[in-house]
Amino acid sequence: MDAQEPDGPLQVVTLGASRYPEVLAVLRAGFDTVREQFGITAQNNPHYPVYWTVGDVARAVARPARLLGVEVDSRVAGCAFVGPSRRREGCWELRHLAVDPEHRHRGLGRLLVTEAAAHAAADGAEALRIGIVAENRRLSDWYHGLGFVDVSCGESYPPLPFTVDHLELPLAAKVDMSI
Ligand SMILES: CC(C)(COP(=O)(O)OP(=O)(O)OC[C@H]1O[C@@H](n2cnc3c(N)ncnc32)[C@H](O)[C@@H]1OP(=O)(O)O)[C@@H](O)C(=O)NCCC(=O)NCCS
């Protein structure tokens, strides 16, 4: 579950309420790049994490979900929410995965996905599910490289300015750490 860094391995930790303001900053910065790219606004997607408050972080945890984080220099640099699906027995969902743009391309995202899959598998789940912006092909390719498979593609949820793909990681399979 570790990625090797010059100062030692990065680790995923479960974050409590005192870290919510840091998580909020990561979510806002992390999803701002997507907002710009795909034309998301407060009008067409008011619940997008860019527009969240600390109260929304607490609500995401209360679904319930575990709030996972990776720290760099003792500050939260990446986060993800993982918990049981409310729609499907035996399935967990990964939501709001974000890495601060300053800390991308160092394996933090992959580490968070790996740890989320481990939490789901430890609970006996058979799959870890995500919903992504379908037009974000780079993201989709990345998840496919980690072992996720498409389960539905191009669903529209007006007024969202993008369509949504759902992907699942079968938990009998492990995330491929070699890429
Ligand atoms: C997706 C994300 C979490 C990956 O974080 P990361 O720490 O950079 O991930 P890793 O270092 O493990 O892997 C990097 C790879 O992610 C892939 N990737 C996925 N989305 C990407 C994006 N929007 N821009 C650039 N690379 C992206 C690339 O293949 C990249 O490979 P590279 O480093 O060779 O360029 C991060 O890009 C992010 O926060 N994006 C915005 C929020 C988002 O789309 N979250 C997903 C919600 S389902």
The ligand as a MOL file (V3000), in Angstrom:
LIG
                    3D

  0  0  0     0  0            999 V3000
M  V30 BEGIN CTAB
M  V30 COUNTS 48 50 0 0 0
M  V30 BEGIN ATOM
M  V30 1 C -7.0320 11.3820 -11.0980 0
M  V30 2 C -6.0420 11.8670 -10.0490 0
M  V30 3 C -6.6080 11.6210 -8.6480 0
M  V30 4 C -4.7340 11.1040 -10.2100 0
M  V30 5 O -3.8540 11.5140 -9.1720 0
M  V30 6 P -2.2640 11.2570 -9.2530 0
M  V30 7 O -1.7410 11.3050 -7.8700 0
M  V30 8 O -1.6510 12.1520 -10.2540 0
M  V30 9 O -2.2530 9.7390 -9.7890 0
M  V30 10 P -0.9940 8.8180 -10.0690 0
M  V30 11 O 0.2790 9.5640 -9.8340 0
M  V30 12 O -1.2350 7.5550 -9.3300 0
M  V30 13 O -1.1830 8.5170 -11.6090 0
M  V30 14 C -0.9590 9.5790 -12.5410 0
M  V30 15 C -1.7600 9.2750 -13.7810 0
M  V30 16 O -3.1080 9.6610 -13.6400 0
M  V30 17 C -3.6580 9.7630 -14.9620 0
M  V30 18 N -4.6040 10.8560 -14.9740 0
M  V30 19 C -5.8910 10.6710 -14.6810 0
M  V30 20 N -6.5550 11.8170 -14.7850 0
M  V30 21 C -5.6810 12.7490 -15.1480 0
M  V30 22 C -5.7870 14.1260 -15.4240 0
M  V30 23 N -6.9410 14.7750 -15.3430 0
M  V30 24 N -4.6660 14.7900 -15.7500 0
M  V30 25 C -3.5000 14.1420 -15.8310 0
M  V30 26 N -3.3430 12.8360 -15.5880 0
M  V30 27 C -4.4280 12.1450 -15.2520 0
M  V30 28 C -2.5120 9.8940 -15.9230 0
M  V30 29 O -2.4440 8.6710 -16.6350 0
M  V30 30 C -1.3180 10.0290 -15.0010 0
M  V30 31 O -0.1940 9.4180 -15.5700 0
M  V30 32 P 1.2080 10.2550 -15.6820 0
M  V30 33 O 1.6390 10.5910 -14.2840 0
M  V30 34 O 2.1110 9.2750 -16.3790 0
M  V30 35 O 0.8770 11.4880 -16.4920 0
M  V30 36 C -5.7330 13.3900 -10.2420 0
M  V30 37 O -5.3450 13.6170 -11.6050 0
M  V30 38 C -6.9100 14.2990 -9.9030 0
M  V30 39 O -7.0680 14.7180 -8.7470 0
M  V30 40 N -7.7200 14.6590 -10.9210 0
M  V30 41 C -8.8250 15.5880 -10.7420 0
M  V30 42 C -9.9750 15.0050 -9.9550 0
M  V30 43 C -10.5480 13.7620 -10.6210 0
M  V30 44 O -10.7930 13.7180 -11.8300 0
M  V30 45 N -10.7840 12.7500 -9.7800 0
M  V30 46 C -11.3670 11.4940 -10.1870 0
M  V30 47 C -12.7870 11.4580 -9.7470 0
M  V30 48 S -13.5040 9.8970 -10.1840 0
M  V30 END ATOM
M  V30 BEGIN BOND
M  V30 1 1 1 2
M  V30 2 1 2 3
M  V30 3 1 2 4
M  V30 4 1 2 36
M  V30 5 1 4 5
M  V30 6 1 5 6
M  V30 7 2 6 7
M  V30 8 1 6 8
M  V30 9 1 6 9
M  V30 10 1 9 10
M  V30 11 2 10 11
M  V30 12 1 10 12
M  V30 13 1 10 13
M  V30 14 1 13 14
M  V30 15 1 14 15
M  V30 16 1 15 16
M  V30 17 1 15 30
M  V30 18 1 16 17
M  V30 19 1 17 18
M  V30 20 1 17 28
M  V30 21 1 18 19
M  V30 22 1 18 27
M  V30 23 2 19 20
M  V30 24 1 20 21
M  V30 25 1 21 22
M  V30 26 2 21 27
M  V30 27 1 22 23
M  V30 28 2 22 24
M  V30 29 1 24 25
M  V30 30 2 25 26
M  V30 31 1 26 27
M  V30 32 1 28 29
M  V30 33 1 28 30
M  V30 34 1 30 31
M  V30 35 1 31 32
M  V30 36 2 32 33
M  V30 37 1 32 34
M  V30 38 1 32 35
M  V30 39 1 36 37
M  V30 40 1 36 38
M  V30 41 2 38 39
M  V30 42 1 38 40
M  V30 43 1 40 41
M  V30 44 1 41 42
M  V30 45 1 42 43
M  V30 46 2 43 44
M  V30 47 1 43 45
M  V30 48 1 45 46
M  V30 49 1 46 47
M  V30 50 1 47 48
M  V30 END BOND
M  V30 END CTAB
M  END
